[in-house]
Amino acid sequence: MDIKENYKRIIEKIEKACKRVNREPKEIKLVGVCKDQPVEKIREVYNCGIRIMGENKAQEAELHQSQLESLDIEWHFIGKLQKNKINRILRNFDFIQSVDGVKSLEHIHKRSIRETEVFIEINIGEEKNKSGFTVDGLKKALNYISNLNRIKIIGFMAIPPYFEDSESVRPYFIKIRELKDEINGSKLPNFNIQHLSMGMSDDFEVAIEEGATMIRIGAALFGRRYI
């Protein structure tokens, strides 16, 4: 598949989704998901104009980063956060999107030498096979989290349940947006939710309509993986 053509189709869909809900396309940041991708393809994506890359695996990311260090890429970690790799991830990434629990926040707070901006991962469908805070779990932890003063919560990241009909995902995106509005309205210390990282290759148009500021695109951009 041609990455330039894929990119063009995605941009057209972003523009149409924004037009439907009176948003500006420039409000949407496109994150290229690099899992299992060769460096050459990441470079092609960069040449299309994408400057944010999302990585699921710390070790694979280091290989990509070492070969692309001359490029002005903003690296986001979006994979499962392991305690023994937090130091490496803090060192090598601009943002962590997948902070999935109080323990992870505590480890980041302990290891941070300066204020660190992170995203909290929300398990919006309360699925047993997915990481992240449930909505109720996050609400119960808000006051505690707000006292971790070396951490700033600037976004939510979520992967809703998969449906063949992307319209069925809409209620989950709405719920995340409402959670953002509720928490921002509480004016808690160290919380300023600016970003909603939600929407992937199959449902990003619906996510944009419901307030996504970042969409994480892998297959629709790079092509399907056969690994």
Phi, psi and omega per residue, in radians:
M1 nan 2.556 -3.099
D2 -1.527 2.065 -3.074
I3 -1.124 -0.657 3.123
K4 -1.085 -0.736 3.110
E5 -1.172 -0.713 3.093
N6 -1.037 -0.807 -3.137
Y7 -1.054 -0.765 3.137
K8 -1.050 -0.752 3.133
R9 -1.132 -0.707 3.137
I10 -1.121 -0.776 3.136
I11 -1.068 -0.715 3.104
E12 -1.080 -0.716 3.128
K13 -1.188 -0.675 3.080
I14 -1.059 -0.807 -3.114
E15 -1.093 -0.733 3.139
K16 -1.170 -0.725 3.122
A17 -1.111 -0.736 3.115
C18 -1.104 -0.715 -3.129
K19 -1.096 -0.644 -3.119
R20 -1.109 -0.473 -3.067
V21 -2.125 0.330 3.076
N22 0.996 0.779 3.013
R23 -1.901 2.838 3.077
E24 -1.669 2.287 3.128
P25 -0.971 -0.496 -3.130
K26 -1.174 -0.231 3.076
E27 -1.278 -0.276 -3.015
I28 -1.768 2.181 3.057
K29 -1.751 2.264 -3.134
L30 -1.697 2.111 3.117
V31 -1.796 2.103 3.073
G32 -1.422 2.114 -3.091
V33 -1.571 2.020 -2.919
C34 -1.663 0.110 -3.061
K35 -0.947 2.192 3.094
D36 1.081 0.416 -3.138
Q37 -1.798 2.479 3.064
P38 -1.259 2.702 -3.111
V39 -1.003 -0.632 -3.103
E40 -1.044 -0.680 3.136
K41 -1.240 -0.659 3.103
I42 -1.100 -0.685 3.103
R43 -1.109 -0.679 3.082
E44 -1.071 -0.758 3.117
V45 -1.085 -0.754 3.086
Y46 -1.018 -0.757 -3.111
N47 -1.161 -0.353 3.037
C48 -1.308 -0.307 3.127
G49 2.080 0.008 -3.135
I50 -1.428 2.229 -3.073
R51 -1.993 -0.079 3.104
I52 -1.975 2.209 3.115
M53 -2.097 2.368 3.130
G54 -1.864 2.300 -3.109
E55 -2.114 2.411 3.118
N56 -1.651 -0.433 -3.035
K57 -2.163 2.178 -3.074
A58 -1.069 -0.727 -3.079
Q59 -1.199 -0.778 3.106
E60 -1.113 -0.676 3.134
A61 -1.045 -0.723 -3.129
E62 -1.078 -0.642 3.080
L63 -1.131 -0.822 3.104
H64 -1.058 -0.808 -3.066
Q65 -1.113 -0.682 -3.114
S66 -1.142 -0.545 -3.111
Q67 -1.576 -0.189 -3.101
L68 -2.129 0.360 -3.012
E69 -1.141 -0.320 3.140
S70 -1.389 -0.176 -3.094
L71 -1.671 2.582 -3.103
D72 -1.505 1.185 -3.131
I73 -1.661 2.399 2.999
E74 -1.674 2.050 -3.034
W75 -1.703 2.224 3.105
H76 -2.037 2.260 3.058
F77 -1.539 2.184 -3.061
I78 -2.185 0.149 -3.089
G79 -1.693 -3.055 3.117
K80 -1.101 2.199 -3.079
L81 -1.542 2.014 3.139
Q82 -1.794 2.358 -3.069
K83 -0.927 -0.746 -3.044
N84 -1.314 -0.066 3.126
K85 -2.012 0.062 -3.067
I86 -1.079 -0.725 3.136
N87 -1.029 -0.787 3.140
R88 -1.118 -0.723 -3.111
I89 -1.174 -0.748 3.086
L90 -1.051 -0.636 -3.105
R91 -1.287 -0.632 -2.948
N92 -1.772 -0.175 -3.059
F93 -2.094 2.595 3.081
D94 -1.346 -0.629 3.140
F95 -2.515 2.574 2.963
I96 -1.885 2.123 3.139
Q97 -1.672 -0.257 -2.913
S98 -1.953 0.753 3.082
V99 -1.338 1.962 -2.839
D100 -1.888 0.072 -3.138
G101 -3.045 2.988 -3.124
V102 -1.062 -0.717 -3.136
K103 -1.030 -0.738 3.112
S104 -1.105 -0.732 3.096
L105 -1.077 -0.731 3.129
E106 -1.102 -0.726 3.128
H107 -1.127 -0.720 3.110
I108 -1.140 -0.774 3.134
H109 -1.042 -0.763 -3.112
K110 -1.121 -0.649 -3.045
R111 -1.590 -0.183 -3.084
S112 -1.421 2.305 3.094
I113 -1.690 -0.125 3.085
R114 -2.580 3.064 -3.141
E115 -1.054 2.217 -3.085
T116 -2.052 2.161 3.121
E117 -1.568 2.252 -3.104
V118 -2.393 2.875 2.985
F119 -1.834 2.521 3.010
I120 -1.706 2.330 3.098
E121 -1.492 2.242 -3.130
I122 -1.884 2.140 3.034
N123 -1.497 1.379 -2.930
I124 -1.195 -0.435 3.109
G125 -1.667 0.032 -3.114
E126 0.878 0.812 -3.121
E127 -1.534 2.333 -3.065
K128 -1.146 -0.455 -3.101
N129 -1.576 0.130 -3.131
K130 -2.121 2.592 3.107
S131 -1.455 3.002 3.013
G132 2.040 2.830 3.034
F133 -1.241 2.425 2.839
T134 -1.311 2.858 3.118
V135 -1.047 -0.823 3.140
D136 -1.125 -0.694 3.133
G137 -1.090 -0.711 3.106
L138 -1.146 -0.764 -3.120
K139 -1.054 -0.658 3.133
K140 -1.196 -0.469 -3.070
A141 -1.685 -0.045 -2.990
L142 -0.980 -0.848 -3.080
N143 -1.110 -0.698 3.105
Y144 -1.114 -0.834 -3.118
I145 -1.059 -0.663 -3.084
S146 -1.129 -0.259 3.105
N147 -1.623 -0.050 3.064
L148 -1.460 1.514 -2.849
N149 -1.384 -0.023 3.023
R150 -1.703 0.127 3.122
I151 -2.129 2.355 3.015
K152 -2.042 2.162 3.102
I153 -1.547 1.949 -3.062
I154 -1.991 -0.034 -3.118
G155 -2.861 2.854 2.972
F156 -2.027 2.469 3.030
M157 -2.134 2.432 -3.113
A158 -2.616 2.589 2.969
I159 -2.143 1.733 3.128
P160 -1.169 2.944 3.037
P161 -0.980 2.614 -3.142
Y162 -1.492 2.353 3.007
F163 -2.306 2.500 3.081
E164 -1.097 -0.624 3.082
D165 -1.610 1.928 -3.056
S166 -1.090 -0.401 3.123
E167 -1.086 -0.484 3.140
S168 -1.198 -0.276 -3.138
V169 -1.440 -0.319 -3.012
R170 -0.898 -0.793 -3.117
P171 -1.014 -0.550 3.133
Y172 -1.241 -0.717 3.086
F173 -1.126 -0.684 3.100
I174 -1.070 -0.748 -3.107
K175 -1.096 -0.665 3.112
I176 -1.167 -0.773 3.120
R177 -1.071 -0.732 3.130
E178 -1.140 -0.634 3.082
L179 -1.111 -0.757 3.083
K180 -0.995 -0.857 -3.102
D181 -1.100 -0.711 -3.128
E182 -1.124 -0.794 -3.098
I183 -1.231 -0.723 3.085
N184 -1.077 -0.617 3.116
G185 -1.179 -0.361 -3.141
S186 -1.373 -0.274 3.100
K187 0.981 0.719 3.127
L188 -1.278 2.520 3.043
P189 -1.009 2.480 3.036
N190 1.214 0.182 3.026
F191 -2.055 2.133 2.998
N192 -2.621 1.495 -3.008
I193 -1.351 1.779 3.135
Q194 -1.700 -0.464 -2.993
H195 -2.122 2.427 2.942
L196 -2.046 1.861 3.114
S197 -1.628 1.675 -3.082
M198 -2.683 2.534 -3.067
G199 1.852 2.198 3.122
M200 -2.220 -2.883 -2.990
S201 -0.941 -0.640 -3.026
D202 -1.570 -0.257 -3.007
D203 -2.448 0.262 -3.013
F204 -1.165 -0.452 3.133
E205 -1.172 -0.730 3.088
V206 -1.137 -0.718 3.128
A207 -1.038 -0.742 3.115
I208 -1.088 -0.742 3.132
E209 -1.074 -0.438 -3.100
E210 -1.850 0.241 2.953
G211 1.974 0.077 3.111
A212 -0.995 2.433 2.992
T213 -1.905 -0.308 3.048
M214 -2.319 2.382 3.036
I215 -2.113 2.393 -3.054
R216 -1.841 1.893 -2.987
I217 -2.028 2.137 3.066
G218 -1.957 -1.379 -3.011
A219 -1.043 -0.738 -3.091
A220 -1.153 -0.344 -3.134
L221 -1.739 -0.951 -3.061
F222 -1.458 -0.357 -2.960
G223 1.702 2.799 -3.111
R224 -1.137 2.454 3.091
R225 -1.468 2.525 3.105
Y226 -2.134 0.565 -3.133
I227 -1.686 nan nan
